[in-house]
Amino acid sequence: MARDHGFHPVRITRIVDETPDVRTFTLDARFPYRAGQFLTFKVCGTLRSYSMSSSPDTDGEIRVTVKRVAGGLVSGWMHTELRPGDVLEATRPTGSFCLREDATRRPLVAYAGGSGITPVFSLVKSALATTDRPVMLLSAHQNAGAAIFREALDALAERHADQLRLRHHLDDRDGLVTEDEIRALADGHADEADFYLCGPEPFMALVENTLTAHGVAAERIFVERFAPAEPDDAPSRPADGTVAPDRPADGTVTVDLRGRRRAVPQRHGETLLQSARRAGFTPPFSCESGDCATCMARLTDGEAKMRVNNALDPDEVDEGWVLTCQAEPTTPEVTVVYED
C-alpha cells in the first residue's frame, strides 16, 4: 500500500517564544515519527517543511520550531497570525535525517548552526533517552539572545553529564566557527562516530569539508538541508552542485498540471521540477532534497532517474511516481502529470 502523502488537520495547543524570532508550536497530532523528521505544512497557498524539535522518546506532544525569516511569507504569517486553537494542514512526518538503527553504541557528533538546532535537538534527546552512546554537540549562534534551546540543552548536559559533551558557540564572543573547533569535537571519533550537520549552507560546507579532511568517511556524515526555491530562470544544478551547461538535450519534457499541458525542450542536468518551472508553471515543492514527496508526480510517458528518493515506496515507483525535484529524464520524450 502506498504511503499517505496527503494533508491532515492539526490543531495548535500551545505557542512558546524561544527567542525574539523563533517560536515553537505544539500540535494536537497523533502521528508516529522518528527523531529528526519534519512536517510539511500548507499555508497561504504555499508549502513549507519544518523540523520537529520534539522527540518521540521524551516528549508526549509533537512540536515544530519555526524561525521567522525576513520577508518570509509562511514563517512571518505563522509568527504573527497563529494562535492556540488554530488549525493547520500538515502531512505525516517524513525525512531521513534520523538516528541509524545500528548505531546504538557509536558516538554521535552533531554540529548545529542557528535554527539548525531544531532537528538536532530531537536527535540528541532520543539518543540520550534510548542509548548509552557518547553524544558531542556544538550549538552555534550569533549571540546569547539568539541561542535556541540553550537552557534546555544545559539541563540535558547536567542530567547526562557522563554522556553529553555540549559546547555553546556565540559568534559575538568567540568569532566565527573555525576548523580547529570542528576538529576538536571530532577528535578521537573520526573512525567510529556518526556525524550530523544542520544549519546555514556556509556553516555546513565548512563542517563537512573539515570532517572529510579529518578522515571522516562520507557515509558517516548526515546532512539536513532545505534548499530555497531557485528562480525560474536560474541555471539547473546537478547533484554535484555544478551549474549544468545551458544547452538543450535531444528530447522534450511535457508537463500536465491542473489540466494545463505545456512542453519544453529537455536540458542537460535539469530535473523535471526545473523543467516545469521553465514551462511557466508553479508546481508544488517544499524540501527539494528528496525527502518530503510534496513534488511527487506520475510519469505517463518515458522514464526518469531520481538522484535521491527518501519518500516514495517501491510500489509507488513501480506505478510511475517520481520526486520531480530529483528526477532527470533518461528517455528523449517524457510526460509528467501532477495529480490532485
VOGU-3710 file (C-alpha; in Angstrom, 3 decimals, decimal comma):
1> mardhgfhpv> 0,000/0,000/0,000  1,287/3,479/-0,905  2,276/5,860/1,834  -0,082/8,569/2,983  1,250/11,760/1,349  -1,944/13,724/1,963  -2,598/16,651/4,293  -4,309/16,323/7,667  -5,733/18,886/10,115  -3,550/19,588/13,161
11> ritrivdetp> -4,569/21,941/15,953  -2,146/24,234/17,771  -2,373/23,766/21,515  0,468/25,983/22,733  2,984/28,505/21,383  6,314/29,212/23,077  8,664/32,087/22,231  12,159/30,576/22,193  13,929/33,779/21,045  12,631/37,064/19,587
21> dvrtftldar> 12,385/35,463/16,118  11,864/31,762/16,936  8,622/30,145/18,082  7,727/26,575/18,966  4,247/25,364/18,042  2,845/22,408/19,984  0,401/20,379/17,915  -2,512/18,144/18,789  -1,456/15,392/16,401  -1,077/11,661/16,843
31> fpyragqflt> 1,394/10,939/14,075  4,097/8,323/14,692  7,509/9,729/13,833  11,255/9,386/14,284  13,581/11,910/15,867  14,952/14,319/13,244  11,944/14,203/10,912  9,774/17,090/9,705  6,229/18,049/8,745  5,186/19,833/5,565
41> fkvcgtlrsy> 2,502/22,491/6,065  0,087/24,000/3,565  -0,080/27,682/4,496  -1,176/30,712/2,470  -1,374/28,516/-0,619  2,295/27,638/-0,141  4,072/24,514/1,137  6,823/24,666/3,738  8,630/21,969/5,703  9,599/22,476/9,347
51> smssspdtdg> 11,536/20,066/11,552  10,169/18,753/14,802  12,064/19,788/17,903  10,247/17,185/19,974  11,417/13,617/20,396  9,088/10,608/20,298  11,164/9,120/23,118  10,944/12,027/25,578  8,002/14,251/24,622  4,299/13,485/24,744
61> eirvtvkrva> 3,427/16,117/22,156  4,644/16,959/18,678  6,408/20,310/18,460  7,754/22,199/15,461  10,077/25,146/15,864  9,961/27,919/13,266  12,396/30,782/12,777  10,906/33,938/11,318  12,791/34,734/8,122  12,987/38,326/6,922
71> gglvsgwmht> 10,458/38,621/4,123  9,353/35,020/4,650  5,731/34,573/3,584  4,979/31,468/5,640  7,234/31,927/8,686  6,106/35,541/9,043  2,446/34,584/8,839  2,873/31,767/11,355  4,551/34,127/13,821  2,052/36,979/13,533
81> elrpgdvlea> -1,261/35,236/12,866  -1,340/31,843/14,559  -2,894/31,398/17,992  -3,629/28,355/20,196  -6,722/26,644/18,849  -5,956/27,427/15,204  -5,872/24,505/12,776  -3,255/23,918/10,084  -2,943/21,303/7,357  0,136/19,100/7,534
91> trptgsfclr> 1,500/15,916/6,041  2,511/12,970/8,134  6,126/13,170/9,368  8,851/12,205/6,952  12,580/12,694/6,428  15,761/10,631/6,603  17,821/12,803/8,988  17,404/10,158/11,676  19,451/8,038/14,052  20,779/4,906/12,389
101> edatrrplva> 19,232/1,752/13,813  22,623/0,014/14,000  24,290/2,928/15,809  23,191/2,398/19,406  26,807/2,257/20,581  28,604/4,526/18,109  29,363/8,049/19,328  27,122/10,786/17,943  28,809/14,074/16,995  26,487/16,915/15,963
111> yaggsgitpv> 27,036/20,422/14,646  24,077/22,816/14,612  24,068/26,397/13,373  21,198/28,743/14,188  17,771/27,164/13,655  19,584/24,008/12,517  19,497/23,046/16,186  15,813/22,096/15,763  16,166/18,555/14,306  19,492/18,060/16,106
121> fslvksalat> 17,785/18,757/19,459  15,308/15,995/18,617  18,112/13,566/17,747  20,114/14,362/20,873  17,125/13,843/23,167  16,358/10,454/21,631  19,991/9,325/21,697  20,320/10,221/25,375  16,990/8,621/26,294  17,399/5,329/24,455
131> tdrpvmllsa> 21,138/4,572/24,318  24,368/4,890/26,272  26,292/6,226/23,264  28,506/9,286/23,859  26,999/12,480/22,414  29,008/15,571/21,439  27,188/18,720/20,337  28,323/22,107/19,047  25,434/24,591/19,030  26,429/27,813/17,241
141> hqnagaaifr> 24,511/31,104/17,275  25,223/34,774/16,633  24,760/35,778/20,269  23,231/34,641/23,545  19,863/36,192/22,719  19,645/34,103/19,550  20,638/30,799/21,203  17,683/28,442/20,693  17,028/25,815/23,412  20,056/26,965/25,407
151> ealdalaerh> 18,504/26,379/28,828  17,016/23,036/27,773  20,378/21,893/26,411  22,141/22,956/29,594  19,618/20,941/31,592  20,276/17,894/29,414  24,027/18,316/29,835  23,627/18,447/33,603  21,310/15,432/33,673  23,562/13,398/31,357
161> adqlrlrhhl> 26,928/14,707/32,499  28,677/11,394/31,769  27,192/11,068/28,291  26,704/14,529/26,743  29,507/16,944/25,929  27,998/20,307/24,982  29,620/23,440/23,588  27,712/26,679/23,055  29,419/28,833/20,416  28,486/32,520/20,213
171> ddrdglvted> 29,845/34,475/17,253  29,939/37,797/19,099  32,026/36,193/21,843  34,045/33,530/20,032  34,226/34,758/16,439  33,079/32,529/13,595  33,290/28,767/13,963  36,758/27,544/12,960  38,152/24,317/11,566  40,068/23,793/14,825
181> eiraladgha> 36,815/23,974/16,782  35,167/21,476/14,454  38,094/19,063/14,684  38,235/19,374/18,456  34,720/17,936/18,767  35,550/15,105/16,361  38,977/14,212/17,768  39,226/10,558/18,660  35,964/9,695/16,918  36,661/10,191/13,197
191> deadfylcgp> 36,728/6,437/12,529  33,756/5,400/14,650  31,174/8,175/15,131  28,103/9,254/13,189  28,189/12,957/12,331  25,046/15,088/11,946  25,048/18,605/10,461  22,288/21,184/10,127  22,447/24,954/9,710  23,168/27,672/7,154
201> epfmalvent> 24,814/26,429/3,974  28,236/28,089/4,575  28,338/26,616/8,079  27,529/23,118/6,848  30,015/23,355/3,982  32,768/24,318/6,433  31,908/21,478/8,807  31,544/18,869/6,068  34,796/19,845/4,345  36,673/19,899/7,649
211> ltahgvaaer> 35,361/16,483/8,689  36,219/14,984/5,311  39,747/16,366/5,512  39,935/14,978/9,050  39,353/11,467/7,725  35,626/11,044/8,335  34,034/8,779/5,721  31,281/10,364/3,643  28,795/7,641/4,615  29,141/8,659/8,275
221> ifverfapae> 28,180/12,311/7,605  24,442/13,055/7,612  23,299/16,477/6,448  19,871/18,093/6,693  19,399/20,921/4,226  16,350/22,562/2,781  17,302/24,338/-0,411  15,412/27,518/-1,258  13,494/27,545/-4,486  15,558/28,650/-7,456
231> pddapsrpad> 14,203/31,422/-9,669  12,516/30,143/-12,816  15,426/31,366/-14,951  18,186/30,005/-12,708  20,600/27,529/-14,278  19,900/23,941/-13,306  22,240/22,251/-10,847  23,193/18,585/-10,961  23,727/16,613/-7,766  27,386/17,599/-7,564
241> gtvapdrpad> 26,414/21,280/-7,279  27,974/22,416/-10,551  25,996/24,524/-12,974  24,816/22,457/-15,922  25,512/23,765/-19,429  22,523/25,825/-20,561  22,030/23,840/-23,739  19,150/21,672/-24,935  19,256/17,912/-24,937  17,615/15,787/-27,601
251> gtvtvdlrgr> 14,038/15,477/-26,448  11,009/17,088/-24,852  9,518/17,307/-21,376  5,733/17,598/-21,346  4,177/18,792/-18,098  0,494/18,428/-17,171  -0,563/20,494/-14,156  -4,162/21,282/-13,132  -5,479/20,433/-16,537  -2,986/22,549/-18,466
261> rravpqrhge> -0,297/20,957/-20,632  2,918/22,507/-21,898  6,077/21,128/-23,491  9,646/22,401/-23,306  12,905/21,091/-24,775  14,959/18,961/-22,407  18,094/20,485/-20,877  21,115/18,561/-19,690  21,186/18,089/-15,911  17,749/19,612/-15,380
271> tllqsarrag> 15,166/17,988/-13,106  11,514/17,641/-14,025  10,668/20,248/-11,388  13,020/22,735/-13,022  11,561/21,908/-16,435  8,052/22,525/-15,096  9,112/25,939/-13,809  10,725/26,764/-17,128  7,429/25,869/-18,797  5,802/28,658/-16,802
281> ftppfscesg> 4,157/26,506/-14,127  4,345/26,899/-10,347  4,487/23,208/-9,391  4,270/22,035/-5,776  7,547/21,574/-3,902  8,991/22,017/-0,439  12,279/20,456/0,679  13,903/19,915/-2,753  16,070/17,233/-1,176  14,047/14,110/-1,979
291> dcatcmarlt> 12,574/13,711/1,483  9,055/15,132/1,638  7,184/13,903/-1,503  5,464/17,286/-1,896  6,645/17,475/-5,515  5,636/13,946/-6,492  4,048/13,407/-9,893  3,404/10,482/-12,213  5,293/9,636/-15,379  2,809/8,665/-18,084
301> dgeakmrvnn> 5,343/8,519/-20,894  9,088/7,914/-20,883  11,450/7,323/-17,972  13,419/9,355/-15,444  16,036/8,570/-12,821  15,877/10,027/-9,319  19,119/11,257/-7,749  17,661/10,761/-4,243  14,473/9,057/-3,074  13,732/9,048/0,642
311> aldpdevdeg> 9,959/9,460/0,286  8,440/7,015/-2,207  7,912/3,307/-1,670  8,988/0,796/-4,350  5,341/0,154/-5,246  4,830/3,861/-5,905  7,933/3,991/-8,083  6,691/0,936/-9,991  3,417/2,794/-10,622  5,350/5,637/-12,260
321> wvltcqaept> 5,546/8,122/-9,397  8,697/10,245/-9,142  10,009/13,046/-6,986  10,215/15,756/-9,626  12,831/17,701/-7,652  15,171/14,727/-8,065  14,109/13,131/-11,359  16,062/13,652/-14,585  14,750/12,309/-17,916  16,538/9,252/-19,282
331> tpevtvvyed> 14,473/8,960/-22,486  14,013/11,570/-25,243  10,291/12,040/-24,586  8,935/12,347/-21,051  5,450/13,288/-19,865  4,862/14,045/-16,193  1,406/14,604/-14,699  0,810/16,352/-11,364  -2,333/14,773/-9,913  -4,514/16,366/-7,226
//
